[in-house]
Amino acid sequence: MSKASVVETQPLVDRASWKALQKHMETVRNVHLRTLFAEDPGRAERFSLEALGLYFDYSKNRITNETLRLLLAVAEESGVRERMEAMFSGEKINVTEDRAVLHVALRAPRNASILVDGKNVVPEVHEVLDRMAAFANQLRDAKWLGFTGKPIRNVVNIGIGGSDLGPVMAYEALRHYSKREMTFRFVSNVDATDFVESTHDLNPEETLFIISSKTFTTLETMTNAHTARKWILDKLRDEKAIARHFVAVSTNAEGVSKFGIDTANMFGFWDWVGGRYSMDSAIGLSTMIAIGPDQFHQMLAGFHAMDEHFRTAPFEKNLPVLMGLVTIWYNNFFGAQTVAVLPYDQYLKRFPAYLQQLTMESNGKHVTLRGDHVRYETGPIFWGEPGTNGQHSFYQMIHQGTKLIPCDLIGFCRSLNPLGEHQDLLIANVFAQAEALAFGKTPEQVKAEGTPDWLVPHRTFEGNRPTNTILAERLTPDILGKLVALYEHSVFTQGAIWSIDSFDQWGVELGKVLAKKIVPELQSAQEPKLEHDSSTNTLIRRYRKFKASS
Ligand code: F6P
């Protein structure tokens, strides 16, 4: 029997390594990081790793050598390696959708070969990348003209979920490298405010819309796309203008052409690219226009380097595997409900939002690959804000609340905007937060400062709050690619251990279906016969009443 089938027949909680970890947990539960560091001067060195320009310090976690040994055994026994190989070799590991999972092919070098159903997909990937590059250069060189002959200066990406979050995150992250003469906007919400506010100061004659949708059926995107079409036509008054002001990124050529976009202006991708894993595909067109093809390729090279590291590094030196295992440790053994991602770089302000889809749409599942209800916790809630802002809002709870919140602190040694002492102050805060969270401040220390007895409990920091610190030299396209791929493969590692399908997203379906049913109930002239529960019926009636009175 292969390892993969052992995994499917043996539930996680029955695996020997998992049981050993549960037993081991009892010896670690109450150990303080103060003790672990005091007893072992080499701890920082032992529990840190440098690879691909990323320094990953995981020493401030509540782990010992034995914890790590057992976590690594869980990864082995759960078939992470076999599943990883299955992914890289194009097997249909997204079992509920019967699809291969090959975002790694999107960043494979031109000469690589990755087969899907016996066909090497890498040449097609590069064909699309080349077409994107030619188009991006035309725009960047002001050679792609709008319908009235003016160069395009504004690019608006319309998409949602993976067709929005990757592009907007990457644009914000790499803004420093972007073509400043051009304006980039991202419209996702079906709330008209998003479209109106994103376009209110743009001239239609100089604006290009990229309609990004894998399916080209998503309600929000199609609604915004039709609004954009009208916005262009209201000003330019000729259907022929569509060809100069709209391009599409999709797997659905028929849908694109029905919308009125010439498929010559369509950039394709494939069903083996999941929405939340698609920022390296044509979905990244806005990113490529912003930073140029060369820097886009540097980002892809960063992704690829992390793919190779994930695939080849032994698990004890494997960044995504270690990160995934640490997440599992708190999620499944300490009852931690969340992970805070705290980038100390303003350019990464949308990184937590991007990670929310990546992590939660991937691992927010309650059944195993076989369809059994899990008997353990799966994906934690990911959230966060850039530092230092969060320090003045929610960090209080991380330091002194009753919930254990493991944190990822991300920092860069060199600022892209060196200005006075800003960077030293920023990075001092990264190190200080990790130190304070781990070691806290004892009542004795607080008392020794002259604090009155009654105030001592309030000013005491228990510490023992875990963090990972990720440090790189500078935020570059290459490093961004590595960071994103690090989280992608960490998510993969977790999903493989939990035996869930990290690549489907059935949980978004029900709400979509119900919304479709409710729309006509809100719009009908006649009072509709409502057959929902009493709460939903009342809400619908209330909305109709206000709508009628306006
Ligand atoms: O929210 C569900 C989802 O299918 C995501 O996985 C996807 O990224 C998003 O909708 C957008 O889908 P599409 O690119 O097909 O418009």
Boltz pocket constraint, residues with backbone or C-beta under 6 A from the ligand:
constraints:
  - pocket:
      binder: B
      contacts: [[A, 160], [A, 161], [A, 162], [A, 163], [A, 212], [A, 213], [A, 214], [A, 215], [A, 216], [A, 217], [A, 218], [A, 221], [A, 274], [A, 275], [A, 276], [A, 361], [A, 505], [A, 508]]
      max_distance: 6.0
